[in-house]
Amino acid sequence: MAVYIVTSCVIVASILFPLLSCAPLEGQEDPDLYRSASELIVDRGYPVEEHNVTTPDGFILTMQRIPHGRNDKSSSKSTKPVVFLQHGLTMDSTNWILNGPSDSLGYILADRGFDVWLGNIRGNKYSQRHERLDPSDDDFWDWR
């Protein structure tokens, strides 16, 4: 039983410590709060591209691409292994790039030579467009 308690405390501490250690000072708002995924990527010194992908049922999804790391000046057209990172339910692509370059998988992979693509599911803030429907239409949200 003691091992379980220690393990739980370590897990809770490992989750809370990064959140507390990078929190803005009282009265100051984090400047990243209102930045888009592409703005966050550029702010951290990485190249970024935005691509729109239209699904067979007409949804237009926006993806971000980090073609290479900060210290790699090669062309974005060069052949590199591709990594596609897809966020979880109710999230968006910023899950992979919100922390700093040493703490975010998107940046870590780009710096290690991968061509990183960040996906967004239909309905999140980067994918609320459709060829004929509007998010205010009930049919927009009726995914089958």
C-alpha positions in Angstrom: 0.0 0.0 0.0 2.9 2.4 0.8 4.3 2.0 -2.7 1.0 2.9 -4.3 0.8 6.1 -2.2 4.4 7.1 -3.2 3.7 6.3 -6.8 0.5 8.4 -6.8 2.4 11.4 -5.2 5.1 11.2 -7.8 2.6 11.1 -10.6 0.6 14.0 -9.2 3.8 16.0 -8.6 5.1 15.3 -12.1 1.9 16.7 -13.6 1.5 19.7 -11.3 5.1 20.9 -11.1 5.5 21.9 -14.8 2.2 23.7 -14.7 3.2 25.7 -11.6 6.8 26.3 -12.6 5.9 27.9 -16.0 2.8 29.8 -14.8 2.9 33.6 -15.4 3.4 35.9 -12.5 0.3 37.0 -10.7 -1.4 39.8 -12.6 0.3 38.9 -15.9 -1.4 37.0 -18.7 0.5 34.4 -20.6 1.2 35.9 -24.1 0.7 32.5 -25.7 -2.9 32.3 -24.5 -4.3 33.9 -27.7 -1.7 32.7 -30.3 -2.7 30.3 -33.0 -0.7 27.1 -33.5 1.2 28.7 -36.4 2.0 31.8 -34.3 3.3 29.6 -31.5 5.6 27.6 -33.9 7.0 30.8 -35.5 7.5 32.4 -32.0 9.7 29.5 -31.0 11.9 29.8 -34.1 10.6 27.1 -36.3 9.3 27.3 -39.9 5.6 26.5 -40.3 3.2 25.9 -43.2 -0.6 25.7 -43.1 -2.4 23.2 -45.3 -6.1 22.8 -45.9 -7.4 19.3 -46.4 -11.0 18.7 -47.7 -12.6 15.4 -46.5 -14.9 13.4 -48.9 -17.9 14.8 -47.0 -16.8 18.4 -47.4 -15.1 19.4 -44.1 -12.1 21.6 -44.6 -9.4 20.7 -42.0 -6.4 22.9 -41.3 -3.1 21.2 -40.6 0.2 22.7 -39.6 3.5 21.4 -40.9 6.9 21.9 -39.3 9.1 20.9 -42.2 12.4 21.0 -40.3 14.0 22.0 -37.0 15.4 25.4 -36.0 19.0 24.6 -36.9 18.2 22.9 -40.2 18.3 25.3 -43.1 17.5 22.7 -45.8 14.6 23.1 -48.2 11.1 22.2 -47.0 10.9 20.0 -50.1 13.8 17.7 -49.0 12.9 14.1 -48.3 12.6 13.4 -44.6 10.7 10.8 -42.6 7.2 12.1 -42.0 5.5 12.1 -38.6 1.8 12.8 -38.2 0.7 13.9 -34.7 -3.0 13.7 -34.0 -4.5 15.2 -30.9 -7.1 13.6 -28.7 -10.8 14.3 -28.3 -11.8 18.0 -27.6 -8.2 19.1 -28.2 -6.2 20.7 -31.1 -2.8 20.7 -32.7 -1.4 23.0 -30.0 -1.2 20.0 -27.7 2.0 19.0 -29.5 3.7 22.5 -29.5 2.5 24.5 -26.6 5.5 24.0 -24.3 9.0 25.0 -25.2 11.2 23.3 -27.8 12.7 20.9 -25.3 9.4 19.9 -23.9 7.1 19.5 -26.9 7.0 16.4 -29.1 6.4 18.4 -32.3 9.6 20.5 -31.8 11.7 17.6 -30.6 10.8 15.5 -33.7 11.5 18.5 -36.0 14.9 19.1 -34.4 15.7 15.4 -34.9 15.1 15.5 -38.6 11.5 14.7 -39.1 8.9 16.4 -41.3 6.2 17.0 -38.7 2.5 17.3 -39.6 0.0 18.4 -36.9 -3.6 17.3 -37.5 -6.9 18.8 -36.4 -10.2 17.0 -36.2 -13.4 18.5 -37.6 -15.1 21.0 -35.3 -12.1 22.2 -33.4 -11.1 25.9 -33.8 -8.8 25.0 -36.8 -11.4 23.0 -38.6 -14.7 24.7 -38.5 -15.2 25.1 -42.3 -17.2 23.1 -44.7 -17.8 23.4 -48.5 -21.6 24.1 -48.0 -22.4 24.0 -44.2 -21.9 26.5 -41.5 -21.1 25.7 -37.9 -24.4 27.3 -36.9 -26.2 24.5 -38.9 -27.1 21.4 -37.0 -26.1 19.3 -40.0 -22.5 20.6 -39.6 -22.2 18.8 -36.3 -24.1 15.6 -37.4 -21.1 13.4 -38.1 -21.8 9.8 -39.1 
